[in-house]
Amino acid sequence: MRPLFLLVLLAVSSLAAGPGDGLLGRWDLTVTAGSAEYPSWLEVTRSDGKLAGRFVGRGGSVRPAPVELVGDELRFSPEQQGRPKANPARESYAGRLVGDKLEGSGTDNRGNALRWAGVRIVRPAGRPSQPHWGKAVSVFNGRDLQGWTFQDPRGRECWAVVDGLLVNKPPCPNIHTEPAFRDFKLHVEYNLDPQSNSGVYLRGRYEVQIEDQGPRELESHGVGSIYGFITPAIKAAKPAGEWQAFDITLVGYNVTVVFNGKTIIDKQEIPGITGGALDSHESEPGPIMLQGDHGRVQFRNIVVTPGS
């Protein structure tokens, strides 16, 4: 009979590192196209000995990104987002490890040349401990846009305070708080026009979807979802045109969403940034951001309780 420790050594040796194992994990990407820079996200996994990937681009949702390793170069081409377009250029990316970072080049779906760099996401193991909660702060005063700024200066032309409500005139750039937050509780109320949608971005990176969902079934792009990543457990939405409320707690990367008094997401980990994020610097605090480009929406009672 072989000693137990020898059996363990044999088992471990059977799991020896394979080609590309240094690329496995989640990566926060920064993509440069001409003079523009925007965030992105990549996850590389191995299943049954084969590499696989999924990707978040400039906008939209997370999508599969078939991965291959050619020598020491990682290559991937994300699946097209949404409905197929006539003769679209195929997004493609290629990069390799340079020290502890990924660096590479590629082309977008319009054929434009890109440069990109990735930083590995390293998160603490286990669920984080609950912070000490501070004093609740109203980040919208109901009178003006003090304490808020815009992704694009054009936002000043289409966001306004009307009768004590924060209202957009779409299409409108996103608006976000000037203060940044790490761990926090957020209360926000909204009233959405029929057939419209919007979103609340936590730390400016993780979108909680706002949508006139109607009779559609629950899925990862519907109201209350962490867009593309986490599906709500139950339905809690009211019809468009009625006031609705989110109570969201974000501690570390774990999120709880209470929607109209019902817990629809309970302490689930957010894998990475969602499309439309301000940046991909996930280790840093970030603002509360409201989406303004997809439809008309009104907000009120926006209150943050910071943790420390």
C-alpha positions in Angstrom: 0.0 0.0 0.0 1.3 3.5 -0.9 1.6 5.9 2.0 -1.1 8.6 2.1 1.3 11.4 1.6 2.5 9.8 -1.6 -1.0 9.5 -2.9 -1.5 13.2 -2.2 1.7 14.1 -4.1 0.6 12.0 -7.0 -2.8 13.7 -7.1 -1.2 17.2 -6.9 1.2 16.3 -9.7 -1.7 15.3 -11.9 -3.0 18.9 -11.7 0.3 20.4 -12.9 0.0 23.8 -14.5 -1.0 23.8 -18.2 -0.2 26.2 -21.0 -1.8 29.6 -20.3 -2.4 29.1 -16.6 -0.7 32.4 -15.9 -3.5 34.1 -17.8 -6.4 32.6 -15.8 -8.5 34.9 -13.7 -10.3 38.2 -14.1 -8.7 41.3 -15.6 -9.6 44.9 -15.5 -8.8 46.3 -18.9 -8.2 49.9 -20.1 -8.6 50.2 -23.9 -7.2 53.1 -25.9 -8.7 54.0 -29.3 -7.1 57.0 -30.9 -7.3 59.7 -28.2 -10.2 58.0 -26.4 -9.8 55.7 -23.4 -12.5 53.4 -21.9 -12.8 50.6 -19.5 -13.3 46.9 -20.3 -13.2 43.5 -18.5 -12.0 40.0 -19.3 -12.3 36.7 -17.5 -10.2 33.7 -18.6 -11.1 30.2 -17.3 -10.1 26.6 -18.1 -12.6 23.8 -18.4 -11.9 20.2 -19.5 -8.4 21.3 -20.4 -9.6 24.1 -22.7 -9.4 27.9 -22.2 -12.6 29.9 -22.3 -13.4 33.6 -21.8 -16.0 36.2 -21.3 -15.7 39.9 -21.9 -17.4 43.3 -21.2 -16.7 46.0 -23.7 -17.4 49.7 -23.8 -21.1 49.2 -23.5 -23.7 46.5 -23.4 -23.4 43.3 -21.5 -21.0 40.5 -20.6 -20.6 38.1 -23.5 -18.7 34.9 -24.4 -15.2 35.5 -25.8 -13.6 32.3 -27.3 -10.0 32.2 -26.3 -6.9 30.6 -27.8 -3.3 30.5 -26.9 -0.8 30.9 -29.7 2.7 30.5 -28.3 2.6 32.9 -25.3 0.0 35.2 -27.0 -3.6 35.2 -25.8 -6.1 35.8 -28.6 -9.9 36.3 -28.2 -12.8 37.6 -30.3 -15.9 38.4 -28.3 -19.3 37.4 -29.7 -21.2 40.2 -31.3 -23.5 42.2 -29.0 -27.2 42.4 -29.7 -28.7 42.0 -33.2 -26.3 41.1 -36.0 -25.4 44.1 -38.1 -24.7 44.2 -41.8 -21.1 43.2 -42.5 -19.8 44.1 -39.0 -16.0 44.1 -38.4 -15.1 41.3 -36.0 -13.7 42.5 -32.7 -10.4 40.9 -32.0 -7.8 41.2 -29.3 -4.3 39.8 -28.8 -1.9 40.2 -25.9 0.6 38.7 -23.6 1.9 38.9 -20.1 4.4 41.6 -19.5 5.4 41.3 -15.9 2.2 41.0 -14.0 0.1 42.8 -16.5 -1.6 41.9 -19.8 -0.7 44.2 -22.8 -1.9 44.0 -26.4 -3.6 45.4 -29.4 -6.7 44.7 -31.5 -9.5 46.1 -33.5 -13.0 47.1 -32.6 -16.2 46.3 -34.5 -15.7 49.2 -36.8 -12.2 48.1 -37.7 -10.4 50.7 -35.6 -7.1 49.9 -34.1 -6.9 49.5 -30.4 -4.3 49.3 -27.6 -5.2 47.7 -24.3 -3.7 46.8 -21.0 -5.0 44.6 -18.2 -4.5 44.5 -14.4 -5.3 41.2 -12.6 -8.2 41.5 -10.2 -7.2 40.2 -6.8 -10.0 40.1 -4.2 -9.9 39.0 -0.6 -11.2 35.5 0.1 -14.6 35.0 1.8 -17.2 37.6 2.5 -16.1 40.9 3.9 -17.0 41.9 7.4 -19.7 44.5 7.8 -18.3 48.1 8.1 -19.2 50.7 10.7 -22.0 52.6 9.1 -21.8 56.4 9.3 -24.4 59.1 9.0 -26.8 59.0 6.1 -26.2 61.9 3.6 -28.6 63.2 1.0 -26.5 63.6 -2.2 -29.3 65.3 -4.1 -30.7 68.5 -2.5 -33.8 68.8 -4.6 -32.9 72.4 -5.6 -29.9 72.2 -8.0 -27.1 70.0 -9.3 -24.6 70.9 -6.5 -22.4 67.9 -5.8 -23.0 66.3 -9.3 -21.0 66.2 -12.4 -21.1 64.6 -15.9 -19.4 62.1 -18.1 -19.7 64.7 -20.8 -20.2 68.5 -20.4 -23.2 68.2 -22.7 -25.0 66.8 -19.6 -25.6 70.4 -18.4 -27.9 70.9 -21.3 -30.2 67.9 -20.5 -30.2 67.2 -16.8 -32.3 69.6 -14.6 -34.1 69.9 -11.3 -37.8 70.2 -11.9 -40.2 70.5 -9.0 -37.7 69.0 -6.7 -36.9 66.0 -9.0 -33.7 65.2 -10.9 -34.9 64.7 -14.5 -33.1 64.0 -17.8 -34.0 64.9 -21.4 -32.7 61.9 -23.4 -30.4 61.1 -25.0 -28.3 62.6 -22.3 -24.8 61.8 -20.9 -24.7 60.0 -17.5 -24.5 62.1 -14.3 -22.6 61.2 -11.2 -21.9 62.4 -7.7 -18.7 64.3 -7.1 -18.0 62.3 -3.9 -16.7 58.8 -4.3 -17.7 55.9 -2.0 -16.2 52.5 -1.1 -18.7 50.6 1.0 -22.2 52.1 1.3 -25.9 51.8 1.6 -27.8 53.6 -1.1 -31.5 54.6 -1.1 -32.8 56.0 -4.4 -36.3 56.4 -5.8 -37.2 56.7 -9.4 -40.2 57.1 -11.8 -39.7 55.7 -15.3 -41.6 56.5 -18.5 -43.2 53.5 -20.3 -41.0 51.6 -22.6 -37.9 53.3 -21.2 -34.8 52.2 -19.2 -32.0 53.7 -17.1 -29.6 52.4 -14.5 -27.9 53.2 -11.2 -24.1 52.5 -11.3 -22.5 51.6 -8.0 -19.0 53.1 -7.7 -19.6 54.2 -11.2 -18.9 50.6 -12.3 -21.7 48.1 -11.6 -25.1 48.9 -13.1 -28.3 48.0 -11.3 -30.8 48.0 -14.2 -33.9 50.2 -14.3 -36.4 49.1 -16.9 -40.0 49.0 -17.8 -40.0 45.2 -17.7 -43.8 44.6 -18.1 -44.7 41.0 -18.2 -41.3 39.6 -19.1 -39.7 36.9 -17.0 -36.8 37.5 -14.7 -33.3 37.5 -16.4 -29.9 39.1 -16.0 -30.8 42.2 -18.1 -34.1 43.0 -16.5 -35.0 45.5 -13.8 -33.1 45.1 -10.6 -30.4 42.9 -12.1 -26.7 43.6 -12.0 -26.6 44.1 -15.7 -25.7 40.8 -17.5 -24.2 39.2 -14.3 -26.8 38.7 -11.6 -30.5 37.9 -12.0 -33.0 39.0 -9.4 -34.5 36.1 -7.3 -38.1 37.4 -7.4 -40.3 40.0 -9.2 -40.8 43.2 -7.3 -41.3 45.9 -10.0 -44.3 48.2 -10.2 -45.7 49.5 -13.6 -43.9 52.3 -15.3 -45.1 55.7 -14.2 -45.2 54.7 -10.5 -42.5 55.7 -8.0 -40.2 52.8 -7.1 -37.4 52.4 -4.6 -34.0 50.6 -4.4 -32.2 50.0 -1.1 -28.8 48.7 -2.1 -25.9 47.7 0.1 -22.4 47.3 -1.4 -19.7 45.9 0.8 -16.5 44.9 -1.0 -17.8 43.3 -4.1 -20.9 41.8 -2.5 -24.2 43.4 -3.2 -27.7 43.2 -1.7 -30.6 44.8 -3.5 -34.0 45.4 -1.9 -36.5 46.5 -4.5 -39.8 48.0 -3.4 -39.3 46.4 0.0 -38.4 42.9 -1.3 -34.9 41.4 -1.3 -34.2 40.4 -4.9 -30.4 40.0 -4.6 -28.9 38.8 -1.3 -25.1 39.3 -0.7 -24.0 38.1 -4.1 -20.6 38.8 -5.6 -20.4 41.1 -8.6 -17.8 39.5 -11.0 -16.7 42.6 -12.7 -17.6 46.0 -14.2 -20.7 46.3 -16.5 -20.9 48.0 -19.8 -20.9 51.8 -19.6 -18.7 51.9 -16.5 -16.8 55.1 -15.7 -13.5 53.2 -15.3 -12.1 49.8 -14.5 -10.2 50.7 -11.3 -12.1 48.3 -9.2 -9.8 48.6 -6.1 -10.8 52.3 -5.8 -13.9 54.1 -4.4 -16.3 55.5 -7.0 -19.3 57.7 -7.3 -23.1 57.0 -7.7 -23.9 57.4 -11.4 -27.3 57.6 -13.0 -27.8 56.6 -16.7 -29.4 59.2 -18.9 -29.1 58.2 -22.5 -31.8 55.5 -22.9 -35.0 57.1 -21.7 -36.7 59.7 -19.5 -36.5 59.0 -15.8 -37.0 61.0 -12.7 -35.1 60.6 -9.4 -35.6 61.7 -5.9 -34.5 60.9 -2.3 -31.0 59.8 -3.2 -29.4 59.0 0.2 -26.0 57.4 0.8 -24.9 55.9 4.1 -21.1 55.4 3.9 -19.2 52.6 5.6 -15.8 52.7 7.2 
